[in-house]
Amino acid sequence: MNDWPEGWSGDNRGSGYGRGSASARPESARVMRQVRRGATPPGPGPSAPPYGAGVPQQPSYTDGQGHGGDGYDSGYNTGQVYGGGGGQGPGRQVRDRPAPDWRRRIKWTAITVVTVLVVTTVGTYFWADSKLNREVDLSKVIERPAAGEGTNYLIVGSDSREGMTDEQKKDLHTGSAEGKRTDSMMILHTGDNGSTLISLPRDSDVEIPSFVGSESGKKYPGTGRHTKLNAAYAEDGPELLVRTVEHNTGLRLDHYVEIGFAGFANIVDAVGGVEMDIPQDIKDKKSGADFKKGKQTLNGEEALAFVRTRYALAGSDLDRTKNQQKFLSALASQVATPSTVLNPFKLYPTMGAGLDSLIVDKDMGLFDLASMFWAMKSVSGGEGTSMNMPISGSVGGNLKWDDAKVKKLVEELKNDEKVTVSGNN
């Protein structure tokens, strides 16, 4: 059976070369006859027979260049079959990639950064606030002076050994005395006319007034009894100390801050030490101080020895209070620097060491504490005043305050005026 279209015989399929041919001559290129669809052109010749079963209908090529009359284009002539060139292949869509929206990206990056900062700040605030030991209740203090302008802090360094191991007591040369006493006392005034830091010598002669026991709630009437200032703390703690200072000065104290030996040393170590310019050689077996004159960085143990030394100083307690002021101001300056505040690896250990060891009044907030540190920093930077309470002499071995100067000093502080009174510096 012959499946070739009518009119096509074996003779007109070529000369028999190629596959199945007995001739060894190579098969020449075959020429595909053009098949036209549509109307038959004029002229002789048989018409193309219908396609057989299973043979797909082929497109016609009317001009020999692949451009048919029905608009079909294979795409080979334009290079568009596989998506090459400038057009699109049949059944294929080419989409342009959109340009990055940088304004949107910057916006969401900024929102993310701000959100992280806010969450971190809020979290840090509540963490720090929860660590404050608000143990002192100033509402128990009776017969208080009227409040003045500005804010007054009573800053106390106690000789408490609470929580210290025997090895720490040995290293820090603290001894093992029971209970706790005040090792240093200062009034810090902050206001619109700068900050003033006033040391109250522990041996100051003061009158113990009437007071209400902090634990018993019982009222103890004043008898005119005079004693050293640090005895008030030893007798009934912070509340009686505040009551005694207010009674003998007439200045209302707004906040109370206390730190013990171990806490003080831990803060210094956490901040990486504090640089001090020591004016003279100091050697004191009781405090453990052994320093040469000049600038040096003190660690926690050395710092505690420095602020406790008095027997190696000519002015004894008065010289010691000067050293305490200098060191605390330098410590505040070290804490309130960008290298500490902006470095979480230094900030959090410092805050943890400080807040764990501080004892404050019930109304003290973190902003009050921060204000205190900034005020102390301003004193060390020369923007404030540091002084000892004016002394006029001694009585019974205790230091007697200069009543006239103290009265003027307190009036200036109450009115938040520039302090003109000079102390024993």
C-alpha positions in Angstrom: 0.0 0.0 0.0 1.4 3.4 -0.9 1.0 6.1 1.7 2.5 8.8 -0.3 0.3 11.4 -1.7 -1.2 10.9 -5.1 1.1 11.7 -7.9 4.2 10.9 -5.8 6.0 7.8 -6.9 9.2 6.1 -5.9 10.8 7.8 -8.9 10.0 11.3 -7.9 11.2 10.7 -4.4 14.7 11.3 -5.5 17.2 9.1 -7.3 17.2 6.4 -4.7 20.3 7.4 -2.8 20.6 7.4 0.9 19.0 5.0 3.3 18.1 1.7 1.7 19.8 2.5 -1.6 22.2 0.1 -3.2 24.2 3.1 -4.5 27.1 4.2 -2.4 26.6 7.8 -3.5 25.9 10.2 -0.6 22.4 11.4 -0.2 22.1 15.0 -1.4 20.0 17.5 0.4 16.4 17.1 0.0 14.2 20.1 -1.0 11.0 20.4 0.8 8.2 21.3 -1.5 6.2 24.3 -0.6 2.7 23.5 0.4 0.2 26.3 0.1 -3.1 26.6 2.0 -6.1 28.4 0.8 -7.0 28.9 -2.9 -5.2 26.9 -5.5 -3.1 29.2 -7.7 -3.8 29.2 -11.4 -1.9 26.9 -13.5 -1.6 23.2 -14.2 -0.8 20.6 -11.6 -2.6 18.3 -9.2 -3.9 19.7 -6.0 -2.5 18.6 -2.7 -4.3 15.6 -1.3 -5.8 15.6 2.2 -3.4 14.6 5.0 -3.4 11.1 6.2 -4.3 10.0 9.6 -1.8 11.0 12.3 0.0 13.5 10.1 -0.3 17.0 11.6 -1.2 19.9 9.4 1.8 22.0 8.5 1.9 25.8 8.2 2.2 27.2 4.7 5.1 29.4 3.7 3.9 31.7 1.0 7.0 33.8 0.5 9.8 31.3 1.4 10.7 33.4 4.4 8.4 32.0 7.0 5.7 34.7 6.6 2.4 33.1 6.0 -0.8 34.7 4.9 -2.6 33.7 8.1 -0.2 35.7 10.3 1.6 32.7 11.8 5.2 33.3 12.8 7.3 30.5 14.2 9.6 32.9 15.8 12.8 31.5 14.4 13.5 34.5 12.3 13.3 36.9 15.3 15.1 34.7 18.0 12.0 34.8 20.2 11.2 31.1 20.5 13.1 30.7 23.8 12.5 34.2 25.2 15.6 35.7 23.5 15.4 39.0 21.8 13.0 41.7 22.5 9.7 39.9 22.2 7.8 37.1 24.0 7.5 33.5 22.9 4.2 31.8 22.5 2.5 31.1 25.9 5.3 32.8 27.9 5.1 36.1 29.9 8.3 38.0 30.9 7.9 40.3 34.0 10.2 43.1 34.9 11.6 42.9 38.5 10.5 45.9 40.5 13.1 48.4 41.7 13.8 48.3 45.5 11.6 50.7 47.5 14.4 52.3 49.6 12.1 54.8 51.4 10.0 51.9 52.7 13.0 49.9 53.8 14.5 52.9 55.6 11.2 53.6 57.3 10.8 50.0 58.6 14.4 49.8 59.7 14.0 53.0 61.7 10.8 51.8 63.3 12.5 48.5 64.2 15.5 50.3 65.8 13.3 52.7 67.7 11.1 49.9 69.0 14.1 47.9 70.2 15.5 51.0 72.0 12.2 51.7 73.7 11.7 48.1 74.8 15.3 47.9 76.1 15.1 51.3 77.9 11.7 50.4 79.5 13.0 47.0 80.5 16.2 48.4 82.0 14.2 51.0 83.9 12.0 48.4 85.6 14.9 46.1 86.2 16.9 48.8 87.9 14.0 50.2 89.8 13.3 46.8 91.3 16.8 46.5 92.6 16.6 49.7 94.8 16.5 48.8 98.5 14.0 51.3 99.7 14.3 50.7 103.4 14.4 54.1 105.0 11.0 55.6 105.9 11.4 59.4 106.3 7.7 59.7 107.3 8.8 58.5 110.8 10.9 61.6 111.2 9.1 64.1 113.4 9.2 67.9 113.7 10.8 68.5 110.3 11.9 71.9 109.0 9.9 73.5 106.2 11.0 72.5 102.7 13.1 75.0 100.7 14.1 75.4 97.1 16.1 72.7 95.3 16.8 69.2 96.6 18.8 68.0 99.5 20.4 64.5 99.8 22.0 63.0 102.9 24.7 60.6 101.6 26.0 58.2 104.1 28.9 55.7 103.9 28.5 53.1 106.6 31.0 50.7 108.0 28.6 47.8 107.6 30.3 44.4 107.1 27.0 42.7 106.3 27.3 40.0 103.7 31.2 40.1 103.7 33.2 36.9 104.0 36.2 36.6 106.4 38.5 36.8 103.4 36.8 40.0 102.2 37.1 41.6 105.6 40.8 40.7 105.7 41.4 42.0 102.1 39.5 45.3 102.7 41.0 45.8 106.2 37.5 46.4 107.7 37.8 44.4 110.9 34.9 42.4 112.2 33.0 44.9 114.3 29.3 44.0 114.7 26.5 46.3 113.7 27.2 49.4 111.6 28.1 53.0 112.1 28.5 56.0 109.8 31.9 56.3 108.3 31.1 59.4 106.3 28.2 61.8 106.0 27.6 64.5 103.4 24.8 66.8 102.4 24.4 67.3 98.6 22.3 70.3 97.5 21.1 70.5 93.9 19.4 73.5 92.4 19.4 76.3 89.8 22.6 77.8 91.1 24.8 74.8 90.9 25.5 72.0 93.3 27.0 72.1 96.8 28.6 69.2 98.6 29.1 69.6 102.3 30.9 67.0 104.5 29.7 66.5 108.1 32.6 65.3 110.2 31.6 62.2 112.1 33.0 63.7 115.3 30.8 66.8 115.0 29.2 67.8 118.3 25.4 67.6 118.0 22.3 67.5 120.2 20.1 64.4 120.1 16.6 65.7 119.8 13.3 64.0 120.7 12.5 61.3 118.2 10.2 58.3 117.5 11.9 54.9 117.5 12.1 53.5 114.0 11.3 50.0 115.2 9.4 50.5 118.4 7.3 53.5 117.4 7.9 54.9 120.9 8.6 58.6 121.3 11.8 59.5 123.1 11.8 63.1 124.5 14.9 65.2 124.0 17.1 65.8 127.1 19.6 68.2 125.6 22.1 65.4 125.4 25.2 66.1 123.2 27.3 63.5 121.5 29.1 62.8 118.3 27.1 62.8 115.1 27.8 59.2 114.1 26.4 58.1 117.5 22.9 59.1 116.3 23.0 56.5 113.5 24.4 53.8 115.9 21.6 54.5 118.3 18.5 54.2 116.0 19.6 54.1 112.4 19.0 56.4 109.4 15.7 57.9 110.7 17.4 59.3 113.9 20.4 60.4 111.9 18.1 62.4 109.6 16.2 63.8 112.5 19.5 64.9 114.2 20.9 66.6 111.2 17.7 68.5 110.5 17.4 69.5 114.1 21.0 70.8 114.3 21.0 72.6 110.9 17.4 73.6 110.3 17.7 72.2 106.7 15.1 69.7 105.5 16.5 66.6 103.8 14.6 65.3 100.9 16.4 62.0 100.2 18.6 59.5 102.0 21.3 57.3 100.3 23.6 54.9 102.1 26.3 52.5 100.9 28.4 50.0 102.8 32.0 48.9 102.5 31.6 46.0 100.2 29.1 47.8 97.9 31.5 50.7 97.6 34.4 48.5 96.5 32.2 46.6 94.1 31.1 49.7 92.3 34.7 50.9 91.8 35.7 47.5 90.4 32.6 47.4 88.1 33.4 50.7 86.6 37.0 49.6 85.9 38.7 51.7 88.7 38.8 55.4 89.3 41.7 57.7 88.5 42.9 59.9 91.4 45.6 62.5 91.8 46.9 61.7 95.4 48.6 64.9 96.8 51.0 63.1 99.1 52.4 59.7 100.1 50.0 57.9 102.4 50.6 54.8 104.5 48.0 53.7 107.1 48.0 50.2 108.5 44.5 50.5 109.9 42.9 51.3 106.6 45.4 49.4 104.5 46.4 52.5 102.5 49.8 52.5 100.9 50.0 55.2 98.1 52.7 57.2 96.5 52.0 60.8 95.5 50.7 61.3 91.9 48.0 60.1 89.5 47.0 56.5 89.7 43.9 54.3 89.1 42.5 52.8 92.3 40.6 49.6 92.3 37.9 48.8 94.8 40.2 47.7 97.7 42.5 50.6 97.2 39.6 53.1 96.9 38.1 52.0 100.2 41.5 52.3 101.9 41.9 55.8 100.5 38.5 57.1 101.7 38.8 55.6 105.2 42.3 56.9 105.9 42.6 59.5 108.6 45.3 58.6 111.1 48.0 59.3 108.4 46.6 62.7 107.6 47.5 65.9 109.5 43.9 67.1 109.7 42.6 63.7 110.7 38.8 63.5 110.1 38.7 66.9 108.3 41.3 65.8 105.8 39.6 62.5 105.4 36.3 64.2 104.4 38.1 66.2 101.7 39.5 62.9 100.2 36.0 61.4 100.4 34.5 64.3 98.5 37.2 64.2 95.8 36.8 60.4 95.4 33.0 60.4 95.2 33.0 63.2 92.7 35.6 61.3 90.6 33.6 58.1 90.8 30.4 59.9 89.7 32.4 61.4 86.8 33.6 58.0 85.8 30.1 56.4 86.0 28.4 59.3 84.0 30.7 59.0 80.9 29.7 57.7 77.5 32.2 54.9 77.8 30.2 53.6 80.7 26.6 54.6 79.8 26.8 53.5 76.2 28.6 50.2 76.9 26.2 47.6 78.1 29.1 45.3 79.2 30.1 48.0 81.7 26.8 49.8 82.4 24.8 46.8 83.6 27.5 45.4 86.0 28.0 48.9 87.4 24.3 49.5 87.8 23.9 46.0 89.3 26.8 46.5 91.8 25.6 50.0 92.8 21.9 49.3 93.1 22.3 46.1 95.0 24.4 47.8 97.6 22.5 51.1 98.0 20.0 51.7 100.7 17.6 54.6 100.0 14.4 56.2 101.3 11.0 55.0 100.2 10.4 58.0 98.0 13.7 57.7 96.1 13.3 57.1 92.3 15.8 56.3 89.6 15.6 59.8 88.3 16.4 61.2 91.7 19.4 58.9 91.9 20.6 59.9 88.5 20.2 63.6 89.4 22.4 63.0 92.4 25.1 61.4 90.4 25.1 64.2 87.8 25.2 66.8 90.5 28.3 65.1 92.1 29.9 65.0 88.7 29.3 68.8 88.3 31.1 69.3 91.6 34.1 67.4 90.4 34.1 69.4 87.2 34.3 72.7 89.0 30.7 73.7 88.3 29.8 73.3 92.0 31.1 73.9 95.5 32.6 71.4 97.9 33.3 72.2 101.5 33.3 70.9 105.1 30.8 72.2 107.6 32.2 75.4 109.1 34.0 74.6 112.4 34.7 77.1 115.2 36.6 74.8 117.6 36.1 71.8 119.8 34.1 70.9 122.9 34.7 67.7 124.9 36.9 66.3 122.2 34.2 66.8 119.5 34.2 69.4 116.7 31.9 72.4 117.3 30.2 73.9 114.3 30.4 77.7 113.7 26.8 78.6 114.5 26.7 81.9 112.6 28.2 80.5 109.4 26.0 77.4 109.6 22.9 79.6 109.9 23.9 81.7 106.8 24.9 78.6 104.8 21.5 76.9 105.5 19.6 80.1 104.5 21.5 80.2 101.2 20.7 76.5 100.6 17.0 76.9 101.5 16.7 79.8 99.0 18.8 78.0 96.4 21.3 80.9 96.3 24.9 80.8 95.4 26.8 79.6 98.4 29.2 82.3 99.8 30.1 80.7 103.1 33.4 79.0 103.3 34.0 75.9 105.2 37.1 74.3 106.8 38.9 73.2 103.6 
